[in-house]
Amino acid sequence: MDELNRTIADAKVELGVRAMLRNQLDNGAIVASPDFNEYSYCWLRDGSFIAYALDRARENDAAARYHSWASRAIAGIGDLIDVAIDRHHRGEYVDPNHMPPARFSLDGSHASDDWPNFQIDGYGTWLWALDQHLASTGKDECPEEFRASVARAGRYLSEFALTPCFDVWEENGTAVHTSTLACVYGGLLAAGRLLDDSQLVERAAEVQSHLHESALPVGRYVKSSENDNVDASNLWLSTPFRVVDPKDDLFDQTVKTIEVRLGLEGGLRRYPTDTYFGGGAWPVLTASLGWSYLAAGDLAAATRCRDWITDHFDQDGNLGEQFGGESRDPEHYLEWVERWGRPAKDLTWSHAMYVVLCSEIDEFEGQHVGQDATVGQSSGESGR
């Protein structure tokens, strides 16, 4: 059965890579979903995770095109970023509606509408992914084409690192969010390395200290400064951003709480009160959980996450945004269907995180050939 599952997963990885390439425009932008009108944009966060997956799949040229597009998009709003930084630094009020956007139209222009768009996590994720891309392609220094945008994004993160903004789900704009801080930490470290800027590295250390101190009273990492519950995006604290050690006691307790409160038929939901399309389980987050398991040495649990996602590809090779919301909370599911239609059945970010998880599993197994990487996991428990 393990070999059969591996063979099926390998085939699905090929489908995932094709989907990512198919959903990339010639200019480098990557559409969030080709079949869901509300997602006909390129989010910095989604796109950067997708670019990382493309690098893991050795599609480095496609990843490079995305990073060039993102750098141009950031340069295009350079004045907006600079004004926001200057006003905030002087202690003046900065209107969230006039902040740099988290998503762009596919031509790289500012997407201006009534969606919450003040999310700083995407800028951190882009810097982290760019740093990973340059390392994977053997570049020790930041190419000139990226330096201005890297410097601007780094300054932006440094200035607004601990400022309330909307979370990764475009909600709760009055809080400081844990997973956002993880993205900020990863971005500041990346920008510090790329620019050889010790001040950005020091700011990352401040963010890390803030995160640790905020977790101590509760005994685990919380959703935000206003919410002591959990959010599955908190998994990013460990992988990929490494703001905490995968075996850190506070993080371990966070994962245990996420498992109990957010598990849904083998997949993982966003947060306990989620009602978006019924609050189903997301492949993106299930893959993040698997990635976290691997970082803690639990291959068996990571493989179960992989297999759950594998089973949710449809017959056409599509992988949707979420599953199970229609039965978990049919009332809210139907409310969203009436508003926007059926949920995205082909989310590019879902493909990306599946490719990353499968790549991580292959790498883990390669490093543990001849070792029992699943000791203690025969009961089906995660081992945490």
C-alpha positions in Angstrom: 0.0 0.0 0.0 2.8 2.4 0.8 4.4 1.9 -2.6 1.0 2.3 -4.3 0.4 5.5 -2.4 3.8 6.8 -3.4 3.2 6.0 -7.1 -0.1 7.8 -7.0 1.4 10.8 -5.2 4.2 11.0 -7.8 1.6 11.2 -10.5 -0.4 13.9 -8.6 2.8 15.9 -8.1 3.2 16.0 -11.9 -0.4 17.3 -12.2 0.4 19.9 -9.5 3.5 21.2 -11.3 1.5 21.4 -14.6 -1.2 23.3 -12.8 1.2 25.8 -11.4 2.8 26.3 -14.8 -0.6 26.5 -16.5 -1.8 29.2 -14.1 1.3 31.4 -14.7 1.0 34.2 -17.2 3.8 35.1 -19.6 4.6 38.2 -17.5 5.3 36.0 -14.4 2.1 36.6 -12.4 0.4 33.5 -11.0 -3.4 33.6 -10.8 -4.7 32.3 -7.4 -7.5 30.2 -9.1 -8.5 30.0 -12.8 -12.0 28.9 -12.1 -13.1 31.2 -9.2 -13.8 34.8 -10.3 -13.0 36.3 -6.9 -9.5 34.8 -7.0 -8.5 36.2 -10.4 -5.6 38.1 -8.8 -2.0 37.4 -7.8 -1.5 37.5 -4.0 2.1 38.0 -2.9 1.6 35.3 -0.3 0.1 32.7 -2.6 2.4 33.5 -5.4 5.5 33.3 -3.2 4.7 29.9 -1.8 3.9 28.8 -5.4 7.3 30.1 -6.6 9.0 28.2 -3.8 7.2 25.0 -4.9 8.3 25.6 -8.5 11.9 25.8 -7.2 11.4 22.6 -5.3 10.1 21.0 -8.6 13.2 22.4 -10.4 11.1 24.8 -12.4 13.5 27.6 -11.6 12.8 29.7 -14.7 9.1 29.9 -13.8 10.0 30.9 -10.2 12.4 33.5 -11.6 9.6 35.0 -13.8 7.3 35.3 -10.8 10.0 37.0 -8.7 10.7 39.5 -11.4 7.0 40.2 -11.7 6.7 40.7 -7.9 9.7 43.0 -7.8 8.2 45.1 -10.6 4.8 45.2 -8.9 6.4 46.4 -5.6 8.4 49.0 -7.5 5.1 50.2 -9.1 3.7 51.1 -5.7 7.0 52.4 -4.3 5.7 55.9 -3.5 2.7 54.4 -1.6 5.1 52.2 0.5 7.5 55.2 1.1 4.6 57.5 2.2 3.2 54.8 4.6 6.6 54.3 6.2 7.3 58.0 6.6 3.9 58.8 8.1 4.0 55.8 10.5 7.5 56.7 11.5 6.4 60.2 12.4 3.6 58.9 14.5 0.9 60.0 12.2 -2.3 58.0 11.5 -2.1 55.8 8.5 -5.4 54.8 6.9 -5.5 51.0 6.4 -7.4 51.6 3.1 -4.5 53.5 1.7 -1.8 50.9 2.6 0.3 48.9 0.1 -1.8 46.1 -1.3 -1.4 42.4 -0.5 -2.7 41.4 -3.9 -2.3 42.8 -7.4 -4.1 42.6 -10.7 -2.4 40.2 -13.0 -0.7 43.0 -14.9 1.0 44.1 -11.7 -1.2 47.1 -11.0 -2.7 47.9 -7.7 -5.9 46.0 -7.1 -8.2 48.6 -5.6 -11.6 47.6 -4.3 -13.5 47.0 -1.1 -11.6 43.9 0.0 -9.3 44.3 3.1 -5.8 44.7 1.6 -3.5 45.8 4.4 -1.7 42.5 5.0 2.1 42.7 5.5 2.6 38.9 5.6 2.8 38.7 1.8 5.8 41.0 1.7 7.6 38.9 4.2 6.7 35.7 2.3 8.0 37.2 -0.9 11.4 38.2 0.6 11.7 34.7 2.1 10.8 33.0 -1.2 13.2 35.2 -3.2 16.0 34.4 -0.8 15.2 30.6 -1.2 15.1 31.0 -5.0 18.4 32.7 -5.2 20.0 30.1 -3.0 18.6 27.3 -5.0 19.9 28.7 -8.2 23.4 29.3 -6.8 23.3 33.1 -6.4 25.1 34.3 -3.4 24.2 38.0 -3.8 21.0 39.8 -4.5 20.9 40.7 -8.3 20.6 44.4 -9.0 17.1 44.0 -10.5 15.7 43.1 -7.1 17.7 45.3 -4.7 15.4 48.3 -4.7 12.3 46.3 -4.1 14.0 44.1 -1.5 15.2 47.2 0.4 11.7 48.8 0.2 9.9 45.7 1.3 12.4 45.2 4.1 11.9 48.8 5.4 8.2 48.3 5.2 8.3 45.2 7.3 10.6 46.7 9.8 8.4 49.7 10.3 5.1 47.9 10.5 6.3 44.6 12.0 4.3 44.8 15.3 1.5 47.0 13.9 -2.1 45.6 13.7 -3.2 44.6 10.2 -5.5 42.1 8.6 -4.4 38.5 9.0 -3.6 36.0 6.2 -7.3 35.3 5.8 -8.1 39.1 5.3 -9.9 39.3 8.6 -9.5 40.9 12.1 -7.7 44.1 11.1 -7.3 45.5 14.6 -5.0 42.7 15.9 -1.4 41.6 15.6 -1.4 38.1 14.2 1.0 35.3 15.1 1.3 33.8 11.6 1.8 37.3 10.2 4.7 37.8 12.6 6.2 34.5 11.4 6.1 35.8 7.8 7.6 39.1 8.9 10.4 37.3 10.7 11.3 35.2 7.7 11.2 38.3 5.4 13.3 40.4 7.6 16.0 37.7 7.9 15.9 37.2 4.2 16.2 40.9 3.4 19.0 41.3 6.0 20.9 38.5 4.3 20.3 39.8 0.8 21.3 43.4 1.7 23.8 42.6 4.4 21.8 44.8 6.7 22.3 44.0 10.4 19.4 46.3 11.4 16.9 44.2 9.6 18.3 41.1 11.3 18.0 42.8 14.7 14.4 43.7 13.9 13.7 40.1 13.1 15.1 39.1 16.6 12.8 41.6 18.2 9.8 40.0 16.4 11.0 36.6 17.5 11.2 37.7 21.2 7.7 39.3 21.0 6.3 36.1 19.7 7.9 34.0 22.4 6.8 36.4 25.2 3.2 36.5 23.9 3.0 32.7 24.0 4.2 32.3 27.6 1.0 33.3 29.5 -1.1 30.8 27.5 1.5 28.0 27.2 1.3 27.9 23.4 1.2 30.3 20.4 -2.2 32.0 19.9 -4.1 33.2 16.9 -3.6 36.9 17.6 -3.2 39.6 20.2 -7.0 39.7 20.5 -7.7 35.9 20.3 -6.2 33.2 22.5 -7.5 30.4 20.2 -5.4 28.8 17.5 -5.1 29.2 13.8 -3.6 26.5 11.5 -1.4 29.1 9.8 0.5 29.2 13.1 2.2 26.0 11.8 4.4 28.3 9.7 6.2 29.4 12.8 8.2 26.2 12.4 8.1 25.5 8.7 9.0 27.3 6.6 10.0 30.4 8.6 11.8 28.8 11.5 11.0 31.5 14.0 10.6 28.6 16.5 12.3 25.2 16.7 10.0 22.4 15.5 10.4 20.7 18.9 9.9 23.8 20.9 7.6 23.0 23.9 5.3 26.0 23.2 5.1 25.1 19.5 4.5 21.4 20.3 1.5 22.4 22.5 0.3 24.6 19.6 0.3 21.7 17.2 -1.5 19.4 19.7 -4.2 22.1 20.1 -4.5 22.6 16.3 -4.9 18.8 15.8 -7.7 18.6 18.4 -9.6 21.8 17.4 -9.1 22.0 13.7 -8.9 18.4 12.4 -11.7 17.5 10.0 -11.8 13.9 8.5 -8.1 13.8 8.1 -7.7 17.4 6.8 -7.1 20.7 8.6 -9.4 23.6 9.0 -8.3 27.3 9.3 -9.6 28.2 12.8 -12.4 27.1 15.2 -15.0 29.7 14.3 -14.4 29.6 10.5 -17.6 29.8 8.5 -16.2 30.5 5.0 -17.9 28.0 2.8 -18.8 26.0 5.9 -15.2 26.1 7.3 -13.9 23.0 5.5 -10.4 21.4 5.5 -7.8 23.0 3.3 -5.0 21.1 1.4 -2.8 24.1 2.0 -3.0 23.7 5.7 -3.0 19.9 5.7 0.3 20.1 3.8 1.6 22.6 6.3 0.8 20.2 9.1 2.6 17.4 7.3 5.6 19.6 6.7 5.6 20.4 10.4 5.4 16.7 11.3 8.5 16.0 9.2 10.5 18.8 10.8 9.7 17.1 14.1 10.8 13.7 12.7 7.3 12.1 12.2 7.2 10.6 8.7 4.1 8.5 9.3 2.0 11.5 10.3 3.3 13.5 7.4 2.5 10.7 5.0 -1.1 10.6 6.2 -1.4 14.3 5.4 0.0 13.7 2.0 -2.4 10.8 1.4 -5.4 12.9 2.5 -4.6 15.6 -0.1 -3.9 12.9 -2.8 -7.4 11.6 -2.3 -8.9 15.0 -2.9 -7.7 15.6 -6.4 -10.7 15.4 -8.8 -10.8 13.2 -11.9 -9.6 16.1 -14.0 -6.5 16.7 -11.8 -7.9 19.7 -10.0 -7.2 20.4 -6.3 -9.7 22.6 -4.6 -9.4 25.2 -1.9 -11.3 23.3 0.8 -13.4 20.2 1.5 -16.2 19.2 3.8 -17.7 22.5 4.6 -21.0 21.6 3.0 -21.6 18.8 5.6 -19.9 20.5 8.6 -21.9 23.7 8.3 -24.4 23.6 5.5 -26.1 26.8 6.4 -22.9 28.9 6.0 -21.8 26.9 3.1 -24.9 27.8 1.1 -24.7 31.4 2.2 -21.3 31.6 0.5 -22.4 29.7 -2.6 -25.3 32.1 -3.0 -22.8 35.0 -2.8 -19.9 33.8 -4.9 -20.8 30.4 -6.4 -19.1 27.1 -5.6 -15.7 27.3 -3.8 -12.6 27.2 -5.9 -12.1 23.8 -7.3 -8.6 24.4 -8.6 -6.5 26.6 -6.2 -2.9 27.0 -7.4 -1.6 27.4 -3.8 -3.2 24.0 -3.0 -1.1 22.4 -5.7 2.0 24.2 -4.5 1.8 23.0 -0.9 1.2 19.5 -2.0 4.3 19.6 -4.2 6.3 21.0 -1.3 5.1 18.3 1.1 5.8 15.5 -1.3 9.2 16.9 -2.0 9.9 17.2 1.7 8.8 13.6 2.3 11.1 12.4 -0.5 14.0 14.3 1.0 13.3 13.1 4.5 13.2 9.4 3.3 16.4 9.9 1.4 18.1 11.2 4.5 16.9 8.3 6.6 17.5 5.3 4.3 18.1 2.3 6.5 16.7 4.0 9.6 13.3 3.5 11.2 11.8 6.9 10.6 8.4 5.9 12.0 9.3 4.4 15.3 6.4 4.8 17.7 3.9 5.7 15.1 2.2 2.4 14.5 -0.8 3.3 16.7 -1.7 6.1 14.2 -1.0 8.9 16.7 1.1 11.8 15.6 3.8 11.2 18.2 3.5 14.7 19.5 
